[in-house]
Amino acid sequence: MVALQLLLSGILSGGVYGLVAMGFVIMYRSGHVFNMAYGQFAAVGAFVAWTFLGSPSAPRLPLPLALLLTLLFAIGLGLFVERVLFRRLIGRPVFASFMVTLGLLAVMHALIMVIWGPHTLPLAATFPKGPVNLGEITLPQEYLWSFSIAVLLVVGFAFFFRRTKLGLAIRAAYDNQIAARCLGVSATLNSQIAWALGTVFATVGGILFASVQGVNIALSEIAMSVLAVVLLGGLDSLIGCVVGGLLLAVGGNFVSYYLGQVFTGIGEVFGVLLILVVLLIRPNGLFGAKPIERV
């Protein structure tokens, strides 16, 4: 029963990590931007949600309206950052965009500290709370809601990517930008959609985590877990995000429970160890495409 408990709780949290990691991969595949500020987008989204929702003792707007306004803010933020910073870097070396994301990380972190401060802010109720008993297994109800929302968003995004003309055009641009442009696919529109979707996924992930642990600057550290997920699954693979998130969360639960007393802190470094093993065997990740080089 303990193993089943660890497995189910790992799946629930791993699904949310996979959702957030998909936003990172979308941004990367759009313009090869390795966005080190991605965790700040999750933190800002959670703080904005708190601004609209309020705390349990002092609620503000109704939940649907607050979430709608938060998502609109996330889309606007993504489009603003893309237009002001990264559209100017199209065709520039990858290192240039990487350095810009480091500067963006510092600016967003400072703004969070100035506007909302360093303290943890309790978020007004977004999901029903309390344990759910499945026989001898007990799971937090908010984890079940978070996982369900993550699954719905992943399925909806997969449908958009595979069944709509715009989604197919974006996929074509991901696979071969030059050929896609020759066929009339707008590189600017593709970049805008990628940044809007990536920011929305980060914001949703920030809200889901904040509903459990509260809103604080530590939410920006989600970037490290996301980075572990995308390196594990593959920087260019959306399926790898889901599989990587599940492997990381489930494996971390088992390692922490069975080896935590023998090797103190092994749960915290499990993700790094898993990445090292996978990258030694498959440098492009479990599902990453192997680049083809002409000689």
N, C-alpha and C positions, 0 to 999 in steps of 0.2 A: 504493500500500500504506500510505503514511503516513496518508492521509486516512481509509482504512478503519480503521486502528488508532485514530485519534482518535475516529472515530464510535463504534466498539464500546466503547471505554473510557468515553466520555461516556454512552452508554446504560446501562452497568452502574452507574455512580455516580449517574446521574440517576434511575434507578428507586428507589434507596434514598432520595434526597431527596424524591421524590414520595410515598413511603410515610410518611415523617415529617411531611410537609406535610399529609397527610390528617388526622392527629391534630389539628393546629392548626385546620383548617377545621371538623372535627366539634365542637370546643369552641366555636368562634365561632358556628356555626349554632345550637347548642343554646341559648345564652344571650347572644349578641352580646358575648362576652368576648374582647377583643383581648389575648391572653395573652403579655405580654412576658417572662414567666418560663418560657416553654416550653422554651428551651434548657437551663435548669437541671434540668428533669425528665429530659432525655436524659443529662445528666452524672451526676445522682444514680443513675439506673438503671444506668449503666455502672459506677459505683463500687460499688454494691450487688452487681452481678454479679461484680466482682473480689473482693469480700468472701467470696462463696460459692465462686467458682471457684479463686481464688488466682492465682499467677503460674506461668510455665512451670517454674521451678526448685522451686516449693513449691505444688503443686496441693492443693486441699482436697476439695470434694465432687465426685462424678461430674457430668458435663456435664448430663444430663437433669434431675437433681434440682436442681442449681444454677440452671438456667434456670427451672424451675418455681417455685422459691422467689423468684427475682427478679421474675417476672411477678406472682406473688401480692402481693409487696411493692408493685409498681407500681399494681396495682388498689386496694390499701388506701390508698396515698398519694393517688391520684386521688379516691377517695371521701371521705377525710378532708378534703382541701382544699376539695372541693365543699361538704361539710356545714358546715364551720366558717366558711368565708369567703364563698363565692359564692352559697350559697342565700339568705343574708341580703340579697343585692344584687339579687334578682329584682325587676324593675320600677323599679330606680333608674337614674339617668342612666348612659350608657355611660362617661363620664369617671370615674365613681366606681370602677367595676370595673377600668378601666385603671390607675388609681393604686394599687389594691390589688395588681395583678399586679406593679407596680414594687417595692412593698414586699416581696412574696413573693420576687421575684428577689434582692433584697439579703439576705433572711434565708437563703434556700437556698444562696446563694453563700458566706455566712459559715459555715454549717454544714458545707459541703463542705471548706472550708479548715481548720476546727477538727478534723473527724473524720478526713479522709484526707490533708490537707496539699496543698501546691502542686506536688509532684513527679509526674512521669509514672510510672505503675505498669504494668508489662507484664502483660497478661491471658493467663491460661492458654489453651492452644490450643482454639479453638472450631471452626475449619475446617482442612482440610488446606491447607498452604501450598506455594508453589512456582509456577513459571510453567507455563502451558498453551500449547502451540504449535499454532496453526491455520495451517499453511503457513508463510508468512513473518511472520505476526502472532503476537505474544506477549502474553498477558493474565495478570494475577495470578489464581491460583486462588481466593483469598479474595474477590475482586471477583465472580467467577462465583457463588460460594455466596451472597454477600450479595444479589446481584440475584435469584437464584432464590427465596430466602426472601421478599424483598420482593414478587415477583410472586405467590407463593402466598398471602401475606397480603392483598394487594389483591384477588385473585380471590375468596378466602374472604369478605372483607368485602363485596364486591359481591353475592355470593350471599346473605349475611345480610340485606343492605339490601333486596334485590328479591324474595326468595323466602320469607321468613319473616314471620309475623304481627307479631312484635315489630319487625322491621326496617321493615316497611311503616308501622307506627304511628309509629316515630321519623321516618320521612320525612314523614309527614303533619304531625307537630309542627314539623318544620323549615320546611315550606311555609306553614303557617298555624297558629300555636299556639292561637289562640282557637277556631277551628273544631275542631281536634284535641281540645281539652279538652271541648268540647260533645259529642264522640263518645266520651268516656270515656278518652282517652289521658292518662296521668299525667305532669304536667310535672316532678314530682320524680324519677320513675323515668327519664324522658328525660334529665334533667340528670345523674343518677348514671351512666347508661350512657355518656353523652358524655365525661364526665371520666375514667371508667375506660378507655375505648377510647383516648382521646387520650394518657393517660399511658402505656399499654401501647405504643402506636405510637412515642412518644418514647423509651421505654426500649429497644425493639427497635432503633431507629435508633442510639441511643447505643452499644449492644453491637456492632452491625455496624461502625460506624466505629472503635470501640475495638479490635476484632479486627485492624485494620490498623495503627493509629497508637498504640495503647496508651491507657490511661485517664488523663486529666488534665482540669484545669479548663477547658482550651481547648475541650472538647466542648460547653460551654455556648454557644459562638459559633455552633453549628449553627443557632441561632435566627435569625441574620441571613440565612443561606442559605434557611431555611424561609420567612422573611418575604418574601424576593425571589421565591420560587416561588409563594406564595399570591397576592401582588400581581400577578404575571405571569399566572397562570391564572385568578384570580378568587377573592375571599374566600368565596364561597358555592358554589364548584364543586369537587366531588371529582375529576371528570375533568380539570379544569384543573390540579390538583395534579400529576398524572402528566405531562401535556403540558408544564407549566411546568418541572418537574424535568428532563425530557429536553432541553428547549430551553436551559435554563441551563447544564447540564453539557456538552452537545455543543458549543454555541456558545462556551462558555468555553475548551474544549480547542482549537478551531480558531483562535480569536482569539489565545490565548496562544502557539500554535505559529507562526502565520504573521505576527503583528504584534508579538509580544513583544519582538523585537530592535529594532524601530523605535520603538515606544512602550512604554517600560519601565513595568511594572506595570499594563498595560491589562487583563490577565486578572483582576486583583483588582477592578477597577471595571466590568468588563463587565456584571455583573448589574445594577448601578445604572443604567448607560446603557440597558440593554434595558428595564428597568422604566419609565424615563422615556419612552422612545419608545412603548411599549405604552400607558401611561396617557394620553399625549397623544392617541393615536388612539382607544383604548377605555378610558375612565376606570374601568370596572368590571372590567377584565381581559379576557383573551381569551375566557373562558367564563362570566364573571360575569353574573348576571341584571340587566337594567336595571330600576331601580325605577319603578313606575307611580305617578304623582302625580295626584290629582284637583284640578281647578281650578274 
